[in-house]
Amino acid sequence: MIHRTILPYDASEPKTQSHDVAIAMLEARIVTLLLCLFLLQPLIRNAEAEEFSGRVGGVLDRDTIEVLHLGKAERIRLNGIDCQQIEQAFGHNAKQFTAGLTLGKVVTVRAVGFDQYGHPLGEIFLPDGRNLNRKLVKAGLAWWYRRYSSDQTSGEVGIAS
């Protein structure tokens, strides 16, 4: 006696149009589910505490740092500002300035959302309470972007539109 396993699609039988439609509908549902999960990710992440403290483990570039949060390194992009690229004038200075103020220290991150690439944005407060984002602007090492910033008082110097 031969036992035959019945599969949703038996390769030995010709495809039917209804089979193709069923596969297309399944693929569409999977894509929709993945899209929903992708779009809901910021809401799920924002459900976590909007403010946390952690030790700075690295300065990735002039305006992105890694802060230890819930046992893992979380990349935080400094909100509302932009520094020169590392290879541009003062880009290296901005990274050194940020590292000098934060590396190995416990900072407070006030999460404000996500950038267009899904990276967390935040205001960084140093152990003495000073705002790192503002310090970079005041030191002339960053531009303050009024359009993207939730801090409307940082534009004392270095305004960009």
N, C-alpha and C positions, 0 to 999 in steps of 0.2 A: 504494500500500500504506500503510495506517495502522498506525503503531506505538502500542501502548498500554503505558504504564508501569504496572506492577503495584505498588500500594501496599498496606500492611497493611490499610487500610480505604478502600474506594472509595465516595465520597460518593453516587455514582449508584445504588449497590445498597443495599437495606434492611439495617439492622443486624440481627444475629442475637443470640440470647441468649448464645451461646458467645463472641461478640465482646465483649459487655458484661462477661462474667466475666473474660476475658483482660485487658481494660483495668483492671478493678477490682483484679486480682491484681498487675498492673504498678504501679499507683498505691500499693498496699499495700507492695510491695517498696521503692519509692522512699521512702516515708514511714519505713519501718523503717530503711533505710540512713541517712537524714538524722538520725533519732533516735539511732542508734548513734554517728554522728559527733559529734553534740551532747553525748551523755553521755560519750564518750571524750575530749573536748577537755581537761578538767582533767587527766586522766592523761597525755595527750600533753604538755601544758604543764608538768606536774610533772616530766616526764622531763628537762627543761632543768635547768640548775644551780639549786639551791635557794637559792644565795647569789650575789649579783653586786654590783658597784659601778658607779656611774654618776653623772653630773652632774645635779643637780635643775634642770629647765628651767622648772618652774612649780608653784605651789601652787594647785590647782584649787578647793579649799575648805578648811575648817579641819582635815580629817583625811584628805585625799587629795592626793597629790603626783604629779608626772610626773618620772620618772627615765629618762635616756637609757640604753637597753639594746639592744645588738646593732644600733645605728644607728637606732633608732626610740624615740619617747617612749612609755614604758610607765606607765600609771596604776596607782598602788599605794595601796590604802586601808590606813590604819594599823590593825593588828590589835588586837583586844581593847579598844578604846577608842571613845568617842563624844563629840564636842564639840557644843556648841550650834549650831543653824543660824545662818547669817550674819545673818539678820534678828532673831535673839534676842539677849538680853543676853550679852555676852562672846563671841559668835560671831565678830565681826570681830577681837577681840583674839586669839582662838585662831589665826585665819588669819595675822595679822601676826606672832605669836610663831613659828609654823611657818615662815613665809617668812624671818624674820630668822635662823633657825638653819640653814636648808637652801638657800635660793635661790642658784643658781650654784655651790654646793659639791658636792664628790664625797662621796656617802654610800654606805653598804653596806646592801643590802636582803637580809634573810633572809626568803624567801618561806615562808609557812606554809600556804597553800591559797587557797581562793576563797570569797567570800561568797555569799549566796543568789542574787545577780544575776550571778554569774560573774566579778566583779571580783577581781583578785589582792589578797590580804591579805599584809601583811608587817610585820616589825619593822624599823625604820629606825635605823641607827647613824650618828651624826654623825662627822665627820672625827677628832674626839678620842676616839671610842669610846663616848660617851654614847648612851643609848637615847632617841630622840625620843618614842616612845610614852609612856615613863615620865615624861619631862620635862613633857609636857603635863598628865599627871595630877598630878604634884607641884606644878605651877604653878597648879593649880585650874582649868584650862581644858578638862579632859576628865574623863569618867567612865571608870573601869575596869570592864569587864564580865567578871566571873569566869567566867560560863557560856560566853562566846565566846573567852576568851583562852587562849593556850597558855602564857602567862607568869603563873605563879601567885604571883609576888612583887610584882606591880605594885599590889596592893590596899592599900598602906599608907594611902592617902587616896583619896577619891572612889569608893568602892565602889558599884556598882549591880548589881542581880541580874538 
